[in-house]
Amino acid sequence: MWIKGARILDPASGLDSLGDLLIEKGRIAGIYPGGHESEPLDNVIDARGLWALPGLVDMHVHLRDPGYEYKEDLYTGSLAAAAGGVTTVLAMANTNPVNDNASVTQYIVERVKEIGLIRILPAGAVTKGQLGKELSEMGLMKLSGIVAVSDDGRPIESASMMRRALEYAATFGLPLIAHCQDLSLSGKGVMHESALSSFLGLPGIPRLAEDVMVARDLTICEDLKIPLHITHVSSRNSLAIIRHARERGVPVTCDATPHNLLLTEARVTGYDTNAKMYPPLREESDRMALIHGLSAGIIDCIASDHAPHAYDEKNLDFDVAPFGTIGLQTLLPALLKLHYDHKLDLLRLVAAATVNPARILGIEAGSISVGGPADIALVNPEATWTLSEEVIRSKSKNSAFLGMQFRGRVAYTICRGRIVYQG
């Protein structure tokens, strides 16, 4: 396959040039800035006017399979990812049964092979049943295919358990992804604690619920000198704690979600449950702190925290509806919106959803390089469109971005040299 005339953007090498790409046997066989006089082939994509990015790596996705397939399954999740230019996802372990043992991991790996669209890499649970009481079978799960561990969906409440988990995961070379939430502080809160939550009559979740757990985990991380990844940072205070820890040499990385980067608590006005997620949408000062942190390199990654729920679950009173919003299909459009609206560096933004998560997970992905996997998203940067339920390929439609207009849309998604989506 030839991809001809694209603007090739590869943050791993810093390449930003018009040119051609040659794909053979699922890998990139040639990169030709300026173009190449190739032999005529039947399989040529005319990519003039398109951007060629590495296929996105979304390191925080809930695919609900096994056990909650009525919300999402591995096939529909693959469709949504492909439509968003995402070629690799990390699937969280809060399935039913929980992915805390090799048999569940093997089911996911085998099912993904059958589907054959994108790469879905399982994350194993840190503790059995995500209950925080007993460490899971990390070694056996790694042999079966996990690439990270996380109890996301539930925090590890015991500091002793977090310490043991970091040490145990490190023996297998598995990154630990921490969901930082002090349950005694978040309580029964359903949105950010503020004047608006009081006005709406909804119990609030203070920043402190995130901040104190981030501080605790980084203290353990600093003592052990073992890398830790903190997911879905939402608080300006948490970000400051992470920045100060980095300045001391603590081996911490972190990610933020597109919805926390683009939306605020004002989205909750009207009691739309699609705007109910954890961590909650916070104030404009938090959002701008996250954008600054992204620009300054404090935030390493942008991950969707794709959390599908069925319509009848979300169509309840705000205080009883489940937390979560889908985001696989809008991850790349959200990156471009940050670029266009906030003038953030394009290569830095692309890196946050490609080479950076790939590096943290230790996987071969996230770059356009000769000999590397041919995972490529071809994007029309000028196409404008509005997100509606009709265009969502996920089984669930609970997006906080419904009705939002985006500039930039995926034209082709190529995974391992095969076209898996064509817009």
C-alpha positions, 0 to 999 in steps of 0.5 A: 500500500502507498499513502501518497501526498500526506502531511506526515506528523510523527512526534517520536522523530519530530517529523512534520513533512509532506511525503509518501509512506510505503506499507508492506506486510503490516509494517512501514517499509519506507518514509519519503519526505517530499514524495517518491516516484513509485511504481504504479500499484492498485492499492494507493491512497491519495492523501493530499490534504490529509494528515498522517498520524501514528495510530492513537494509543488510548491507555484508559478504556472500559470495554465491559466485556466480559459481563456487561456486553449490553453496554459495550463489547470488544467488537463494538469497542473496536469499531468505535476506536477505529472510527476515532483513529485509535489502533491500540487500547488498554482495556481496564479490568472492571469486567464481570468477572474481574480480570484478576486471573489468567483465564479472563485475560486469555478470553479477552486476548482470544476474542480480540484475535477473532475480531481482528480490527485493532489491538486491545491490550488487557490491564489486569486488576491489582487486587482480587476482585478489585477489593483491595484485600489480596494481590492478584495473579500478576505474573500469570496474567502477564504470561497471558497478555496483560501489559499493566495493572490497575484497579481503576473504578476503585481506589486502593484504599490501604497504603500498605496494599499500595506499597506491596502492589507497587513492589509486586508489579515491578517484579514483573515489569508491569506499570501500575495505574492508580485511580486516586480517590479518597472514598471517605472524602468523595462520599456520596458526591456526584459532581464537583463540590462548589457553589454550583453544586450547592445551587443545583442541590447535588452533593459535591466531590471536593478536590481534596478527595483526589489531592490527598490520595495523589499525595499519599501515592507519590509519597510511597512512590518516592520512597520505593523509587518505583514508577507510578502512573496516575490516571485522569488527573482533574484537580489543579492541586493534584497537578501541582503535587505531581509537578513538585514530585517530578522536580524531586525526581519522583518517577511519576507520569500522569494523564488527563481526559479530553472532557476534563480538558474541554469542559467544566462543571457548567456542563452539569447545569440541566442535570444531563447525566452524560456530564456525570463522571469520575473524576467530575468536571471541575471549575475553569481554573482546574481546566486551565491548569490542566491545559497549562500542565499539558503544554508544559509537559507535566501531563504526559498523556491524554486518555479517553476513560471511555465508560459506556453505559446503557440508555436506561441506566443513564436516563435516571435522576442525576444522583443515582445514574452511573458515573462515566462518559464514552470517548474513544471516537472523540479522542482525536477530534478533542486533541485537534480542538485543543490545538485549534482553540488553545493553540497547543503545539500539534506534535506535543498533543499527538505525542500525548496520545501516541508515543507517550502512552506507548512508552509508559506501557512498554509496547511497540506503537505510537510512531511512524518509523521504518520497520515499525507497525503500520498503524496510521490515522489519516485525518482531514484537518478541515472537515467540520462535523457535529457529534450526534448519536447517529454517528457514534459507533459505540454500543452506548451513546452517553457522550458528554460531547453530544452536540459539540462541533469539531474540526478535523475528522478521521478519513482512514484508520489503518491497523497493521497495514489493513484499512479498518475504517474508512470515513 
